[in-house]
Every structure is written in C-alpha cells, then in structure tokens.
Amino acid sequence: MTGARFLAGLSLFFGASALFLATLGIYGVKGYKVTARIPEFGIRMALGATGKDIVIMVLREDWILILLGLAVGMVSVLTIIRVLSAIVFQKLLCDVKPIDPFSIAVTLALVSLAALLAGYIPARRAAKVDPMEALRYE
C-alpha cells in the first residue's frame, strides 16, 4: 500500500508541475501575441471599442484554441489509454478503471480554467492601453 501511495503522490506532483508549466507557456505565448497587436488594439479603442470589448475579443480567440487543444488531447489520451490499459494500467492503478469520467471532467475544467487565466492577464493588460500611446508604438 505504501508503494501505491507513493506512486499517487508522485503522479500528483508531476501533474501539478505539468499544469503549471503549461499555464506558464500559454501565458508567455499570449503575452507575446497581445504585445504584437498593441497598435491594432489602440486603433480599435480610438474608434470606440472599450476595454471590455478588447478583453472579450482576446478571450474568444483563446477559447477557440483551448477547445481545439482539449479535443485533440482527449482523443489522444483515450487512444493511448485503450492501447496501454491491457499492458500497464492494471498493475499501476491498483485495479481502478483507467477511464474515469469524473476525473476526466475535473481535469478538463482545471486545464480550461488555467488556460483562460493565462490568457486573461495579457488581455487585461491590452485593455488598459492608451490609444495614443499604442498608435505611437509603431
């Protein structure tokens, strides 16, 4: 039982580390993309867009990528689980089913929330851009 508990703790640690690194990567990419679009946001705000409109626009683009990534990831994970379940998972999971709908739903919600948070921070920064300063940016 101690070995199973250790393996569960190790899996939790590596899962949390992977989530943190994924969130950090998404934040870096979104920060770069938002910074590259500052002149566009300045023009939109000069023409009457509000900060809320900018945040919604950036987050809508994020949602499309998040949903696409989650769909591809789910198909990949379910395929890998089907292939490896007969070989490895029975011994590692202590006879727990490898496909648990509750765990999958919690994981999808957690990854979605982390990705949205990582995209929300640069979106808020873009919404606070002064239109005149953004137009001088180029």
VOGU-3710 file (C-alpha; in Angstrom, 3 decimals, decimal comma):
1> mtgarflagl> 0,000/0,000/0,000  2,887/2,343/0,681  4,143/1,920/-2,884  0,727/2,819/-4,306  0,507/5,876/-2,055  3,987/6,991/-3,119  3,101/6,487/-6,789  -0,105/8,517/-6,320  1,810/11,353/-4,651  4,443/11,309/-7,365
11> slffgasalf> 1,755/11,396/-10,060  0,067/14,326/-8,323  3,353/16,226/-8,154  4,164/15,664/-11,823  0,600/16,500/-12,871  0,668/19,778/-10,937  4,102/20,584/-12,386  2,828/19,898/-15,907  -0,211/22,133/-15,344  2,000/24,934/-14,018
21> latlgiygvk> 4,408/24,695/-16,956  1,549/24,577/-19,471  -0,043/27,658/-17,884  3,286/29,472/-17,911  3,797/28,602/-21,590  0,314/29,757/-22,554  0,855/32,981/-20,628  4,142/33,621/-22,449  2,690/32,981/-25,893  -0,444/35,041/-25,225
31> gykvtaripe> 1,648/37,855/-23,771  3,762/37,932/-26,906  0,736/37,814/-29,220  -1,041/40,588/-27,326  2,084/42,763/-27,321  2,409/42,343/-31,075  -1,203/43,505/-31,509  -0,991/46,654/-29,367  -1,303/49,003/-32,377  -4,426/47,142/-33,503
41> fgirmalgat> -5,953/47,468/-30,043  -5,063/51,163/-29,997  -6,876/51,700/-33,297  -9,895/49,754/-32,070  -10,015/51,801/-28,874  -9,573/55,061/-30,813  -12,569/54,061/-32,944  -14,738/53,441/-29,880  -14,030/49,962/-28,539  -13,974/49,684/-24,764
51> gkdivimvlr> -11,529/47,743/-22,651  -14,213/45,128/-22,089  -14,561/44,663/-25,864  -10,815/44,071/-26,179  -10,793/41,531/-23,335  -13,765/39,669/-24,810  -12,144/39,604/-28,258  -8,865/38,203/-26,939  -10,576/35,626/-24,711  -12,849/34,494/-27,547
61> edwilillgl> -9,774/33,747/-29,638  -8,329/31,883/-26,641  -11,454/29,762/-26,249  -11,234/28,536/-29,830  -7,661/27,368/-29,299  -8,429/25,909/-25,860  -11,356/23,863/-27,146  -9,360/22,635/-30,130  -6,464/21,642/-27,875  -8,739/19,873/-25,413
71> avgmvsvlti> -10,454/17,939/-28,193  -7,167/16,780/-29,720  -5,808/15,962/-26,261  -8,878/13,925/-25,287  -8,770/11,879/-28,475  -5,056/11,239/-27,958  -5,444/10,285/-24,293  -8,371/7,960/-24,910  -6,473/6,251/-27,719  -3,353/5,800/-25,599
81> irvlsaivfq> -5,406/4,510/-22,650  -7,073/1,905/-24,840  -3,717/0,697/-26,139  -1,895/0,642/-22,809  -4,705/-0,465/-20,489  -4,175/-4,155/-21,141  -0,422/-3,903/-20,697  0,425/-1,456/-17,927  -2,504/0,184/-16,187  -3,887/-2,811/-14,283
91> kllcdvkpid> -0,741/-3,029/-12,167  -0,142/0,730/-11,791  -3,701/1,768/-10,980  -4,421/-0,956/-8,403  -7,435/-2,243/-10,371  -9,026/1,204/-10,789  -10,552/1,833/-14,211  -8,242/3,977/-16,359  -11,183/5,895/-17,867  -12,938/7,704/-15,017
101> pfsiavtlal> -15,498/10,275/-16,251  -15,296/12,369/-13,066  -11,509/12,608/-13,204  -11,606/13,476/-16,893  -14,217/16,208/-16,303  -12,230/17,708/-13,418  -9,046/17,644/-15,481  -10,724/19,319/-18,449  -12,192/22,020/-16,207  -8,866/22,628/-14,461
111> vslaallagy> -6,902/22,870/-17,694  -9,543/25,164/-19,224  -9,508/27,423/-16,179  -5,712/27,588/-16,136  -5,585/28,394/-19,868  -8,245/31,096/-19,517  -6,429/32,661/-16,583  -3,185/32,617/-18,542  -4,943/34,401/-21,426  -6,920/36,804/-19,226
121> iparraakvd> -3,889/38,532/-17,724  -2,445/39,719/-21,083  -5,967/40,601/-22,263  -6,456/42,904/-19,271  -3,084/44,484/-19,963  -4,128/45,108/-23,578  -7,395/46,682/-22,442  -5,516/49,292/-20,394  -3,511/50,555/-23,377  -3,834/54,262/-24,091
131> pmealrye> -4,888/54,657/-27,761  -2,454/57,492/-28,452  0,443/55,614/-26,914  -0,465/52,489/-28,882  -0,548/54,436/-32,148  2,895/55,884/-31,405  4,130/52,363/-30,625  4,964/51,757/-34,290
//
